[in-house]
Amino acid sequence: MSEAKKEKEVQVHIPYPVLMDRFEDVLSAGISPEVFLDGDGLDSASPDDLRRIREEFAARGLTVTMHGPYGSINPGSANEEVRRGTEKRYERVFEVLEGLRPRTVVLHAGYNERKFHGDTELWLAQSMKTWPRFVKEAERIGVVIAAENIFEKTPRTLKALVDEIDSPNFGVCIDSGHLNVFSTVEMEEWFSTLAHKIMEVHIHDNSGEADDHLPVGEGHIDFPLFFSLLKKYAADPVYTIEPHGEEVMRRSIKAIRKFL
């Protein structure tokens, strides 16, 4: 008799300070964390803590992924001071990655039509000043960078970026909530355009008005369609839920199981 198919593992977004404060609770619950390190988290993360996360979750057969900082930084910013500041932050991100060794690290792509006035070529040129050195580091470490959509209205800019970089260690993270609020094209266009470059998905719901981070089924997103498109176009992406609060986390885990 063939072995039963294993249920898809799901990462849970957990800020680094919360993870360290509730470490044994998270570990004993069998939760695979997406460790969120903002600026303060990056500055306070110690080599011993990073090694502890890496080793103890691996010993339980659990996967660790990471979400990097995004506030006040932008790898494709037209403002050189902001872009260079982003590079400095990313240097610390990659120091942390050396110790944590996650499967993926999510970083934001940074294109916003309102700020760039539709000048995608400027954004791409600025982005290519930032990414190549870090992609080489990702290849060396063995981690995959997943560039996440936020304000992007279409997948066109992310497609241009991954095509220009052209590395197996650089892909995209499709965020269902951001898609529902900001996209102006059909969901399938995102999946068909980005296809094999989809390395991770962030799974949370909303009504289409704000990025509410609700559990699946508590908003208006068509998740049967979302998961069917994942199955059709993406090979083996990381699934991550991004709950805001412990009770929301519990509802999120329960709600997603029917799609696994």
C-alpha positions in Angstrom: 0.0 0.0 0.0 1.4 3.4 -0.9 2.2 5.9 1.8 -0.5 8.5 2.4 0.3 11.9 1.0 1.7 14.2 3.6 -0.3 17.3 4.4 1.3 20.5 3.1 3.3 22.3 5.8 2.3 25.8 6.6 4.5 28.5 8.1 3.1 30.9 10.7 4.4 34.5 10.6 5.8 35.3 14.1 7.8 38.4 15.1 11.2 37.6 16.4 10.7 39.0 19.9 7.4 37.0 20.3 9.1 33.8 19.1 11.9 34.2 21.6 9.5 35.0 24.4 7.2 32.0 23.6 9.9 29.8 22.2 8.9 26.5 24.0 5.2 27.1 23.3 5.7 27.5 19.6 8.1 24.6 19.4 5.9 22.2 21.4 2.8 23.3 19.3 4.7 22.0 16.2 4.5 25.4 14.5 6.9 26.2 11.6 7.7 29.9 12.0 8.2 32.6 9.4 10.4 34.7 11.7 9.8 38.4 11.1 12.8 40.6 11.8 12.2 44.3 11.5 14.9 46.8 12.1 14.9 46.4 15.8 14.8 42.6 15.5 17.7 42.6 13.1 19.7 44.7 15.5 18.9 42.6 18.6 19.2 39.1 17.0 22.1 37.2 18.5 24.1 34.4 16.9 23.2 32.1 19.8 19.4 32.8 19.4 19.6 32.3 15.6 21.4 29.0 16.0 18.9 27.9 18.6 16.0 28.6 16.3 17.7 26.8 13.4 18.7 23.7 15.3 15.7 23.2 17.6 13.1 23.5 14.9 15.0 21.3 12.5 15.3 18.7 15.3 11.5 18.6 15.4 11.3 18.3 11.6 9.9 21.9 11.3 10.8 24.4 8.7 12.0 27.9 9.4 11.5 30.8 6.9 12.1 34.5 7.4 10.5 37.9 6.6 12.8 40.8 6.4 12.3 44.5 7.2 10.3 46.8 4.9 9.5 50.0 6.8 11.2 53.1 5.3 13.3 51.1 2.9 13.0 50.3 -0.8 15.5 48.3 -2.9 14.2 50.1 -6.1 13.8 53.6 -4.7 14.5 56.5 -7.0 16.0 58.3 -4.0 19.6 57.2 -3.8 19.8 57.8 -0.1 16.9 55.5 0.6 18.2 52.9 -1.8 21.7 52.9 -0.2 20.1 52.8 3.2 18.2 49.7 2.0 21.5 48.1 1.0 22.8 48.7 4.5 19.8 47.1 6.1 20.1 44.1 3.7 23.7 43.7 4.6 22.5 43.0 8.2 19.6 40.8 6.8 22.2 38.5 5.2 24.3 38.4 8.3 21.2 37.0 10.1 20.5 34.6 7.2 24.0 33.1 7.7 23.0 32.1 11.3 19.3 31.3 10.7 19.6 29.4 7.3 15.9 29.6 6.5 14.4 28.0 3.4 13.2 31.4 2.1 13.4 35.1 3.0 10.7 37.4 2.0 11.7 41.0 1.0 9.5 43.6 -0.6 9.9 44.5 -4.3 9.0 48.1 -3.7 7.2 49.2 -6.9 4.4 51.7 -6.3 2.9 53.3 -9.4 1.9 56.4 -7.5 5.5 57.1 -6.4 7.1 56.2 -9.7 4.4 57.8 -11.9 4.4 54.7 -14.0 8.1 54.8 -14.7 8.8 51.1 -14.4 12.2 51.4 -16.2 13.5 53.7 -13.6 12.3 51.4 -10.8 13.9 48.4 -12.5 17.2 50.2 -13.1 17.4 51.2 -9.5 16.4 47.7 -8.3 19.3 46.2 -10.4 21.7 48.4 -8.5 20.6 46.7 -5.3 19.7 43.1 -5.9 22.6 41.3 -7.8 25.1 41.3 -4.9 22.5 39.9 -2.5 21.3 37.3 -5.0 24.9 36.0 -5.2 24.9 35.8 -1.4 21.6 34.0 -1.4 23.1 31.5 -3.9 26.1 31.0 -1.6 24.1 30.5 1.6 21.4 28.4 -0.1 18.4 30.6 0.6 15.7 31.7 -1.8 14.7 35.4 -1.9 11.0 35.8 -2.5 10.1 39.3 -3.6 6.6 40.2 -2.3 3.9 42.2 -4.0 2.3 45.1 -2.1 1.0 48.0 -4.1 1.6 46.5 -7.5 -1.5 46.6 -9.7 -0.2 43.9 -12.2 2.5 41.3 -12.1 4.4 43.1 -14.9 7.1 44.7 -12.7 7.8 41.6 -10.7 8.1 39.5 -13.9 10.6 42.1 -15.3 12.6 41.9 -12.1 12.9 38.1 -11.9 13.6 37.8 -15.6 16.4 40.4 -15.4 18.0 38.7 -12.3 17.4 35.1 -13.7 18.5 33.1 -10.7 16.9 30.0 -9.1 17.5 31.7 -5.8 15.3 34.7 -6.6 11.6 34.5 -7.1 8.3 36.0 -5.9 6.0 35.8 -3.0 2.3 36.3 -3.9 0.4 37.9 -1.1 -3.3 37.1 -1.4 -4.4 40.1 0.8 -2.3 42.6 -1.1 -3.6 41.1 -4.4 -7.2 41.6 -3.3 -6.7 45.2 -2.3 -4.4 46.6 -5.0 -4.6 44.4 -8.1 -6.4 45.7 -11.2 -6.1 42.4 -13.2 -7.6 38.9 -12.7 -6.0 36.6 -10.2 -5.0 34.1 -12.8 -2.9 36.7 -14.7 -0.6 36.9 -11.6 -0.2 33.1 -11.5 0.2 32.5 -15.2 2.6 35.4 -15.6 4.9 34.4 -12.6 4.3 30.7 -12.7 7.5 28.7 -11.8 9.0 31.8 -10.1 6.3 31.6 -7.3 8.5 30.6 -4.3 6.1 31.5 -1.5 2.5 32.6 -0.9 1.1 34.7 2.0 -2.4 33.5 2.8 -4.8 35.8 4.6 -8.2 37.3 3.8 -9.9 40.8 3.6 -12.9 42.5 2.1 -10.9 44.3 -0.6 -10.9 47.6 1.2 -8.0 47.2 3.6 -5.2 44.8 4.4 -7.0 43.2 7.4 -5.1 39.9 7.7 -8.2 37.9 8.4 -8.3 34.1 8.5 -9.3 32.4 5.2 -13.0 32.6 4.7 -13.6 35.7 6.8 -13.3 38.1 3.9 -14.1 38.1 0.2 -11.1 36.4 -1.4 -11.9 33.5 -3.7 -9.6 30.9 -2.1 -10.9 27.9 -4.0 -9.7 29.8 -7.1 -6.5 30.9 -5.4 -5.5 27.3 -4.4 -6.5 25.9 -7.7 -4.3 28.4 -9.5 -1.4 27.5 -7.1 -1.8 23.9 -8.0 -2.0 24.7 -11.8 0.9 27.1 -12.0 3.3 26.8 -9.0 5.6 23.9 -8.3 6.2 23.7 -4.6 5.8 27.2 -2.9 6.1 27.8 0.8 2.6 28.4 2.3 2.6 31.1 5.0 -0.3 32.5 7.1 0.1 36.0 8.5 -2.2 36.3 11.5 -2.3 39.4 13.7 -2.8 37.8 17.1 -2.9 34.4 18.7 -6.6 33.8 18.4 -6.5 34.9 14.7 -3.7 32.4 14.3 -5.8 29.6 15.6 -8.7 30.4 13.3 -6.3 30.8 10.4 -4.7 27.4 10.9 -8.1 25.7 11.2 -9.6 27.5 8.2 -6.7 26.7 5.8 -6.7 22.9 6.5 -9.5 22.2 4.0 -7.2 23.4 1.2 -4.2 21.3 2.2 
